[in-house]
Amino acid sequence: MFGDLKDRSEVEDEGEEWDESMVLSEETLNIEILQIIVQNIFRKAQVEKEYTIFYGDICEKMIKLELSLRNKKTTIQFMKQSAFRKMLFEVCK
């Protein structure tokens, strides 16, 4: 879904220099794969009700990962801008 992107800490841990072109953007985000992932998580959460909390945790981690790859803090303001979160809400309608 996010390609070969790494967040700033991963790049620095590997001893490389951070390049702003490595930041996740709307152009590098694969919308088709994102839709499939969101639909599968939502469908499985509906079918496997005993794992609903687990699927909620996955969604939270996906949003935080996306923000990390966009080089943004995990604040409520930025979480509302998450493409994963927006698509999840669209599926929930």
The first five atom37 places (N, CA, C, CB, O) and aatype in JSON, in Angstrom:
{
  "aatype": [12, 13, 7, 3, 10, 11, 3, 1, 15, 6, 19, 6, 3, 6, 7, 6, 6, 17, 3, 6, 15, 12, 19, 10, 15, 6, 6, 16, 10, 2, 9, 6, 9, 10, 5, 9, 9, 19, 5, 2, 9, 13, 1, 11, 0, 5, 19, 6, 11, 6, 18, 16, 9, 13, 18, 7, 3, 9, 4, 6, 11, 12, 9, 11, 10, 6, 10, 15, 10, 1, 2, 11, 11, 16, 16, 9, 5, 13, 12, 11, 5, 15, 0, 13, 1, 11, 12, 10, 13, 6, 19, 4, 11],
  "atom_mask": [
    [1, 1, 1, 1, 1],
    [1, 1, 1, 1, 1],
    [1, 1, 1, 0, 1],
    [1, 1, 1, 1, 1],
    [1, 1, 1, 1, 1],
    [1, 1, 1, 1, 1],
    [1, 1, 1, 1, 1],
    [1, 1, 1, 1, 1],
    [1, 1, 1, 1, 1],
    [1, 1, 1, 1, 1],
    [1, 1, 1, 1, 1],
    [1, 1, 1, 1, 1],
    [1, 1, 1, 1, 1],
    [1, 1, 1, 1, 1],
    [1, 1, 1, 0, 1],
    [1, 1, 1, 1, 1],
    [1, 1, 1, 1, 1],
    [1, 1, 1, 1, 1],
    [1, 1, 1, 1, 1],
    [1, 1, 1, 1, 1],
    [1, 1, 1, 1, 1],
    [1, 1, 1, 1, 1],
    [1, 1, 1, 1, 1],
    [1, 1, 1, 1, 1],
    [1, 1, 1, 1, 1],
    [1, 1, 1, 1, 1],
    [1, 1, 1, 1, 1],
    [1, 1, 1, 1, 1],
    [1, 1, 1, 1, 1],
    [1, 1, 1, 1, 1],
    [1, 1, 1, 1, 1],
    [1, 1, 1, 1, 1],
    [1, 1, 1, 1, 1],
    [1, 1, 1, 1, 1],
    [1, 1, 1, 1, 1],
    [1, 1, 1, 1, 1],
    [1, 1, 1, 1, 1],
    [1, 1, 1, 1, 1],
    [1, 1, 1, 1, 1],
    [1, 1, 1, 1, 1],
    [1, 1, 1, 1, 1],
    [1, 1, 1, 1, 1],
    [1, 1, 1, 1, 1],
    [1, 1, 1, 1, 1],
    [1, 1, 1, 1, 1],
    [1, 1, 1, 1, 1],
    [1, 1, 1, 1, 1],
    [1, 1, 1, 1, 1],
    [1, 1, 1, 1, 1],
    [1, 1, 1, 1, 1],
    [1, 1, 1, 1, 1],
    [1, 1, 1, 1, 1],
    [1, 1, 1, 1, 1],
    [1, 1, 1, 1, 1],
    [1, 1, 1, 1, 1],
    [1, 1, 1, 0, 1],
    [1, 1, 1, 1, 1],
    [1, 1, 1, 1, 1],
    [1, 1, 1, 1, 1],
    [1, 1, 1, 1, 1],
    [1, 1, 1, 1, 1],
    [1, 1, 1, 1, 1],
    [1, 1, 1, 1, 1],
    [1, 1, 1, 1, 1],
    [1, 1, 1, 1, 1],
    [1, 1, 1, 1, 1],
    [1, 1, 1, 1, 1],
    [1, 1, 1, 1, 1],
    [1, 1, 1, 1, 1],
    [1, 1, 1, 1, 1],
    [1, 1, 1, 1, 1],
    [1, 1, 1, 1, 1],
    [1, 1, 1, 1, 1],
    [1, 1, 1, 1, 1],
    [1, 1, 1, 1, 1],
    [1, 1, 1, 1, 1],
    [1, 1, 1, 1, 1],
    [1, 1, 1, 1, 1],
    [1, 1, 1, 1, 1],
    [1, 1, 1, 1, 1],
    [1, 1, 1, 1, 1],
    [1, 1, 1, 1, 1],
    [1, 1, 1, 1, 1],
    [1, 1, 1, 1, 1],
    [1, 1, 1, 1, 1],
    [1, 1, 1, 1, 1],
    [1, 1, 1, 1, 1],
    [1, 1, 1, 1, 1],
    [1, 1, 1, 1, 1],
    [1, 1, 1, 1, 1],
    [1, 1, 1, 1, 1],
    [1, 1, 1, 1, 1],
    [1, 1, 1, 1, 1]
  ],
  "atom_positions": [
    [[0.81, -1.18, 0.0], [0.0, 0.0, 0.0], [0.86, 1.26, 0.0], [-0.93, -0.01, 1.19], [0.54, 2.23, -0.69]],
    [[1.94, 1.25, 0.76], [2.79, 2.42, 0.87], [4.08, 2.27, 0.08], [3.1, 2.7, 2.31], [4.97, 3.11, 0.2]],
    [[4.19, 1.23, -0.71], [5.39, 1.06, -1.53], [6.63, 0.81, -0.7], [0.0, 0.0, 0.0], [6.58, 0.15, 0.34]],
    [[7.74, 1.34, -1.16], [9.04, 1.15, -0.49], [9.34, 2.25, 0.51], [10.14, 1.08, -1.52], [10.48, 2.39, 0.94]],
    [[8.35, 3.02, 0.88], [8.59, 4.17, 1.74], [8.99, 3.75, 3.15], [7.35, 5.04, 1.8], [8.55, 2.73, 3.68]],
    [[9.83, 4.58, 3.73], [10.27, 4.38, 5.12], [10.06, 5.7, 5.84], [11.77, 3.91, 5.2], [10.09, 6.77, 5.23]],
    [[9.86, 5.61, 7.16], [9.75, 6.86, 7.9], [11.14, 7.38, 8.24], [8.91, 6.66, 9.17], [12.14, 6.7, 8.03]],
    [[11.18, 8.6, 8.76], [12.45, 9.27, 9.01], [13.36, 8.44, 9.92], [12.21, 10.63, 9.63], [14.56, 8.35, 9.67]],
    [[12.8, 7.85, 10.97], [13.63, 7.09, 11.92], [14.23, 5.85, 11.27], [12.79, 6.69, 13.14], [15.37, 5.5, 11.57]],
    [[13.49, 5.18, 10.38], [14.03, 4.0, 9.69], [15.19, 4.39, 8.79], [12.93, 3.31, 8.87], [16.2, 3.69, 8.73]],
    [[15.04, 5.5, 8.09], [16.11, 5.96, 7.19], [17.35, 6.32, 7.99], [15.63, 7.19, 6.36], [18.46, 5.94, 7.62]],
    [[17.17, 7.04, 9.09], [18.31, 7.45, 9.91], [18.96, 6.26, 10.6], [17.86, 8.47, 10.96], [20.17, 6.24, 10.78]],
    [[18.16, 5.24, 10.99], [18.72, 4.04, 11.6], [19.62, 3.28, 10.62], [17.6, 3.13, 12.09], [20.57, 2.62, 11.03]],
    [[19.31, 3.38, 9.34], [20.11, 2.7, 8.32], [21.32, 3.52, 7.91], [19.26, 2.4, 7.1], [22.09, 3.12, 7.04]],
    [[21.49, 4.7, 8.55], [22.65, 5.53, 8.28], [22.55, 6.34, 7.01], [0.0, 0.0, 0.0], [23.54, 6.87, 6.51]],
    [[21.35, 6.45, 6.49], [21.14, 7.24, 5.28], [20.64, 8.62, 5.64], [20.15, 6.54, 4.33], [20.21, 8.87, 6.77]],
    [[20.69, 9.52, 4.68], [20.23, 10.88, 4.9], [18.76, 10.98, 4.48], [21.1, 11.89, 4.12], [18.37, 10.44, 3.45]],
    [[17.96, 11.67, 5.28], [16.53, 11.82, 5.01], [16.33, 12.73, 3.79], [15.78, 12.4, 6.24], [16.96, 13.78, 3.69]],
    [[15.48, 12.31, 2.9], [15.16, 13.07, 1.7], [13.65, 13.31, 1.7], [15.62, 12.3, 0.4], [12.87, 12.37, 1.85]],
    [[13.24, 14.57, 1.54], [11.82, 14.91, 1.59], [11.02, 14.22, 0.49], [11.64, 16.41, 1.48], [9.8, 14.1, 0.59]],
    [[11.69, 13.76, -0.57], [10.97, 13.07, -1.64], [10.49, 11.69, -1.17], [11.86, 12.93, -2.88], [9.69, 11.05, -1.85]],
    [[10.99, 11.23, -0.03], [10.59, 9.94, 0.52], [9.27, 10.01, 1.29], [11.68, 9.41, 1.44], [8.76, 8.99, 1.75]],
    [[8.72, 11.2, 1.42], [7.48, 11.39, 2.16], [6.31, 10.88, 1.33], [7.29, 12.88, 2.54], [6.23, 11.13, 0.13]],
    [[5.4, 10.16, 1.98], [4.21, 9.65, 1.32], [3.35, 10.81, 0.84], [3.41, 8.73, 2.27], [3.07, 11.74, 1.61]],
    [[2.95, 10.77, -0.4], [2.09, 11.81, -0.95], [0.89, 11.16, -1.61], [2.86, 12.71, -1.97], [0.82, 9.94, -1.74]],
    [[-0.04, 11.97, -2.03], [-1.23, 11.45, -2.7], [-0.84, 10.71, -3.98], [-2.21, 12.58, -3.02], [-1.53, 9.76, -4.38]],
    [[0.24, 11.13, -4.63], [0.67, 10.49, -5.87], [1.28, 9.11, -5.63], [1.68, 11.37, -6.58], [1.13, 8.22, -6.47]],
    [[1.95, 8.93, -4.5], [2.61, 7.65, -4.23], [1.7, 6.66, -3.5], [3.86, 7.88, -3.43], [2.04, 5.49, -3.37]],
    [[0.56, 7.13, -3.04], [-0.39, 6.27, -2.34], [-1.18, 5.47, -3.36], [-1.34, 7.1, -1.44], [-1.78, 6.04, -4.27]],
    [[-1.2, 4.16, -3.22], [-1.92, 3.31, -4.14], [-3.35, 3.15, -3.64], [-1.22, 1.92, -4.29], [-3.63, 2.35, -2.75]],
    [[-4.26, 3.92, -4.23], [-5.64, 3.98, -3.79], [-6.35, 2.64, -3.95], [-6.39, 5.05, -4.55], [-7.15, 2.26, -3.1]],
    [[-6.07, 1.92, -5.03], [-6.74, 0.64, -5.26], [-6.4, -0.38, -4.18], [-6.37, 0.09, -6.64], [-7.28, -1.08, -3.68]],
    [[-5.14, -0.45, -3.83], [-4.73, -1.38, -2.76], [-5.31, -0.92, -1.43], [-3.18, -1.46, -2.67], [-5.76, -1.75, -0.63]],
    [[-5.32, 0.38, -1.19], [-5.9, 0.92, 0.04], [-7.38, 0.53, 0.16], [-5.75, 2.45, 0.08], [-7.83, 0.13, 1.23]],
    [[-8.12, 0.64, -0.93], [-9.54, 0.27, -0.91], [-9.72, -1.21, -0.57], [-10.19, 0.58, -2.26], [-10.59, -1.56, 0.22]],
    [[-8.91, -2.06, -1.16], [-9.0, -3.5, -0.89], [-8.71, -3.8, 0.57], [-8.04, -4.28, -1.8], [-9.42, -4.59, 1.2]],
    [[-7.68, -3.18, 1.1], [-7.31, -3.41, 2.5], [-8.43, -2.95, 3.43], [-6.0, -2.68, 2.85], [-8.82, -3.67, 4.35]],
    [[-8.95, -1.76, 3.2], [-10.02, -1.23, 4.05], [-11.26, -2.11, 3.97], [-10.36, 0.22, 3.63], [-11.86, -2.43, 4.99]],
    [[-11.65, -2.51, 2.77], [-12.83, -3.35, 2.6], [-12.66, -4.69, 3.3], [-13.12, -3.56, 1.12], [-13.6, -5.19, 3.93]],
    [[-11.46, -5.29, 3.19], [-11.22, -6.57, 3.85], [-11.24, -6.46, 5.37], [-9.89, -7.15, 3.4], [-11.82, -7.31, 6.05]],
    [[-10.62, -5.42, 5.9], [-10.63, -5.24, 7.36], [-12.05, -5.04, 7.84], [-9.74, -4.04, 7.77], [-12.46, -5.63, 8.84]],
    [[-12.82, -4.2, 7.14], [-14.19, -3.93, 7.54], [-15.05, -5.19, 7.47], [-14.79, -2.83, 6.66], [-15.82, -5.48, 8.39]],
    [[-14.91, -5.92, 6.38], [-15.7, -7.16, 6.2], [-15.36, -8.18, 7.27], [-15.45, -7.75, 4.8], [-16.25, -8.8, 7.85]],
    [[-14.08, -8.37, 7.53], [-13.67, -9.35, 8.53], [-14.12, -8.94, 9.93], [-12.14, -9.54, 8.5], [-14.47, -9.79, 10.74]],
    [[-14.11, -7.64, 10.21], [-14.58, -7.16, 11.52], [-16.07, -7.43, 11.69], [-14.29, -5.66, 11.69], [-16.54, -7.7, 12.8]],
    [[-16.82, -7.37, 10.6], [-18.26, -7.66, 10.66], [-18.5, -9.15, 10.87], [-18.95, -7.2, 9.38], [-19.39, -9.53, 11.63]],
    [[-17.72, -9.98, 10.22], [-17.92, -11.43, 10.28], [-17.36, -12.01, 11.56], [-17.28, -12.11, 9.07], [-17.99, -12.87, 12.18]],
    [[-16.2, -11.56, 11.97], [-15.52, -12.11, 13.15], [-15.65, -11.13, 14.31], [-14.01, -12.39, 12.84], [-14.69, -10.46, 14.69]],
    [[-16.83, -11.06, 14.87], [-17.13, -10.07, 15.9], [-16.24, -10.2, 17.15], [-18.58, -10.17, 16.31], [-16.01, -9.22, 17.85]],
    [[-15.75, -11.41, 17.42], [-14.91, -11.6, 18.6], [-13.53, -10.92, 18.44], [-14.72, -13.09, 18.88], [-12.81, -10.75, 19.42]],
    [[-13.18, -10.54, 17.21], [-11.9, -9.9, 16.94], [-12.05, -8.42, 16.6], [-11.18, -10.61, 15.8], [-11.13, -7.82, 16.05]],
    [[-13.19, -7.82, 16.91], [-13.44, -6.42, 16.57], [-12.39, -5.49, 17.15], [-14.82, -6.0, 17.05], [-11.94, -4.56, 16.48]],
    [[-11.99, -5.73, 18.39], [-10.97, -4.88, 19.02], [-9.65, -5.01, 18.27], [-10.78, -5.27, 20.51], [-8.95, -4.01, 18.07]],
    [[-9.3, -6.2, 17.87], [-8.08, -6.44, 17.1], [-8.11, -5.64, 15.79], [-7.91, -7.94, 16.8], [-7.12, -4.99, 15.45]],
    [[-9.23, -5.68, 15.07], [-9.33, -4.94, 13.81], [-9.31, -3.44, 14.05], [-10.61, -5.34, 13.06], [-8.78, -2.69, 13.22]],
    [[-9.86, -2.98, 15.15], [-9.77, -1.57, 15.52], [-8.33, -1.16, 15.75], [0.0, 0.0, 0.0], [-7.91, -0.08, 15.34]],
    [[-7.56, -2.02, 16.43], [-6.14, -1.76, 16.66], [-5.37, -1.7, 15.34], [-5.53, -2.83, 17.57], [-4.48, -0.86, 15.17]],
    [[-5.71, -2.59, 14.42], [-5.05, -2.58, 13.1], [-5.31, -1.24, 12.4], [-5.55, -3.76, 12.22], [-4.39, -0.65, 11.84]],
    [[-6.55, -0.78, 12.44], [-6.89, 0.48, 11.8], [-6.11, 1.64, 12.43], [-8.4, 0.75, 11.91], [-5.6, 2.5, 11.72]],
    [[-6.02, 1.65, 13.74], [-5.27, 2.7, 14.43], [-3.8, 2.67, 14.01], [-5.39, 2.54, 15.96], [-3.2, 3.72, 13.75]],
    [[-3.23, 1.48, 13.94], [-1.81, 1.36, 13.55], [-1.59, 1.75, 12.1], [-1.33, -0.07, 13.78], [-0.55, 2.32, 11.76]],
    [[-2.56, 1.45, 11.23], [-2.43, 1.85, 9.82], [-2.45, 3.37, 9.68], [-3.57, 1.22, 8.98], [-1.7, 3.93, 8.89]],
    [[-3.31, 4.02, 10.44], [-3.38, 5.49, 10.4], [-2.08, 6.08, 10.91], [-4.58, 6.0, 11.24], [-1.55, 7.01, 10.3]],
    [[-1.56, 5.56, 12.01], [-0.3, 6.06, 12.56], [0.86, 5.81, 11.6], [-0.02, 5.41, 13.92], [1.75, 6.65, 11.46]],
    [[0.87, 4.65, 10.94], [1.91, 4.35, 9.96], [1.84, 5.33, 8.8], [1.78, 2.91, 9.45], [2.87, 5.85, 8.36]],
    [[0.65, 5.58, 8.3], [0.49, 6.52, 7.19], [1.01, 7.9, 7.59], [-0.99, 6.61, 6.76], [1.75, 8.53, 6.83]],
    [[0.64, 8.37, 8.78], [1.1, 9.68, 9.24], [2.61, 9.7, 9.4], [0.44, 10.04, 10.57], [3.26, 10.7, 9.06]],
    [[3.18, 8.62, 9.9], [4.63, 8.54, 10.05], [5.31, 8.64, 8.69], [5.02, 7.23, 10.75], [6.33, 9.32, 8.55]],
    [[4.76, 7.96, 7.69], [5.34, 8.0, 6.35], [5.12, 9.35, 5.68], [4.74, 6.9, 5.49], [5.86, 9.72, 4.76]],
    [[4.12, 10.08, 6.14], [3.9, 11.44, 5.62], [4.72, 12.46, 6.41], [2.4, 11.8, 5.69], [4.67, 13.66, 6.13]],
    [[5.48, 11.98, 7.39], [6.32, 12.81, 8.23], [5.48, 13.81, 9.04], [7.36, 13.57, 7.38], [5.83, 14.98, 9.18]],
    [[4.35, 13.31, 9.57], [3.46, 14.13, 10.38], [3.29, 13.49, 11.75], [2.08, 14.32, 9.68], [3.42, 12.27, 11.89]],
    [[3.01, 14.31, 12.73], [2.79, 13.81, 14.08], [1.43, 13.13, 14.16], [2.88, 14.95, 15.11], [0.54, 13.41, 13.36]],
    [[1.28, 12.25, 15.13], [0.01, 11.54, 15.29], [-0.91, 12.32, 16.22], [0.24, 10.1, 15.84], [-1.22, 11.88, 17.33]],
    [[-1.33, 13.47, 15.75], [-2.28, 14.29, 16.5], [-3.66, 14.12, 15.87], [-1.84, 15.79, 16.51], [-3.78, 13.65, 14.74]],
    [[-4.67, 14.49, 16.61], [-6.04, 14.37, 16.1], [-6.21, 15.15, 14.81], [-7.06, 14.85, 17.15], [-6.88, 14.7, 13.88]],
    [[-5.6, 16.33, 14.74], [-5.7, 17.16, 13.55], [-5.19, 16.42, 12.31], [-4.9, 18.47, 13.76], [-5.85, 16.42, 11.27]],
    [[-4.04, 15.79, 12.42], [-3.47, 15.07, 11.27], [-4.18, 13.74, 11.04], [-1.98, 14.84, 11.49], [-4.3, 13.3, 9.89]],
    [[-4.65, 13.1, 12.1], [-5.36, 11.83, 11.94], [-6.63, 12.02, 11.1], [-5.71, 11.23, 13.31], [-7.02, 11.13, 10.35]],
    [[-7.26, 13.17, 11.23], [-8.46, 13.44, 10.45], [-8.14, 13.58, 8.96], [-9.13, 14.71, 10.95], [-9.04, 13.45, 8.13]],
    [[-6.89, 13.82, 8.61], [-6.49, 13.97, 7.21], [-6.0, 12.66, 6.6], [-5.4, 15.01, 7.11], [-5.64, 12.63, 5.43]],
    [[-5.99, 11.59, 7.36], [-5.49, 10.3, 6.9], [-6.37, 9.74, 5.78], [-5.42, 9.3, 8.06], [-7.59, 9.68, 5.91]],
    [[-5.74, 9.33, 4.68], [-6.46, 8.72, 3.55], [-7.08, 7.39, 3.99], [-5.51, 8.5, 2.34], [-8.2, 7.06, 3.58]],
    [[-6.37, 6.62, 4.81], [-6.89, 5.35, 5.31], [-8.15, 5.59, 6.13], [-5.83, 4.62, 6.16], [-9.15, 4.89, 5.95]],
    [[-8.11, 6.55, 7.02], [-9.27, 6.87, 7.88], [-10.45, 7.33, 7.04], [-8.9, 7.96, 8.92], [-11.57, 6.88, 7.27]],
    [[-10.21, 8.21, 6.09], [-11.29, 8.7, 5.22], [-11.93, 7.55, 4.45], [-10.76, 9.76, 4.24], [-13.15, 7.48, 4.34]],
    [[-11.1, 6.66, 3.92], [-11.63, 5.54, 3.14], [-12.4, 4.58, 4.05], [-10.5, 4.8, 2.42], [-13.42, 4.03, 3.65]],
    [[-11.92, 4.38, 5.27], [-12.61, 3.53, 6.22], [-14.0, 4.07, 6.53], [-11.8, 3.39, 7.51], [-14.97, 3.31, 6.58]],
    [[-14.11, 5.38, 6.72], [-15.42, 5.99, 6.96], [-16.34, 5.86, 5.75], [-15.25, 7.46, 7.33], [-17.55, 5.7, 5.91]],
    [[-15.77, 5.94, 4.56], [-16.58, 5.78, 3.35], [-17.17, 4.37, 3.29], [-15.73, 6.06, 2.08], [-18.33, 4.19, 2.91]],
    [[-16.38, 3.36, 3.66], [-16.86, 1.98, 3.65], [-17.92, 1.78, 4.73], [-15.68, 1.0, 3.85], [-18.85, 0.99, 4.55]],
    [[-17.79, 2.48, 5.83], [-18.73, 2.33, 6.95], [-20.1, 2.92, 6.65], [-18.16, 2.98, 8.18], [-21.08, 2.55, 7.31]],
    [[-20.2, 3.81, 5.69], [-21.49, 4.47, 5.4], [-22.53, 3.5, 4.93], [-21.32, 5.54, 4.35], [-23.66, 3.89, 4.64]]
  ]
}
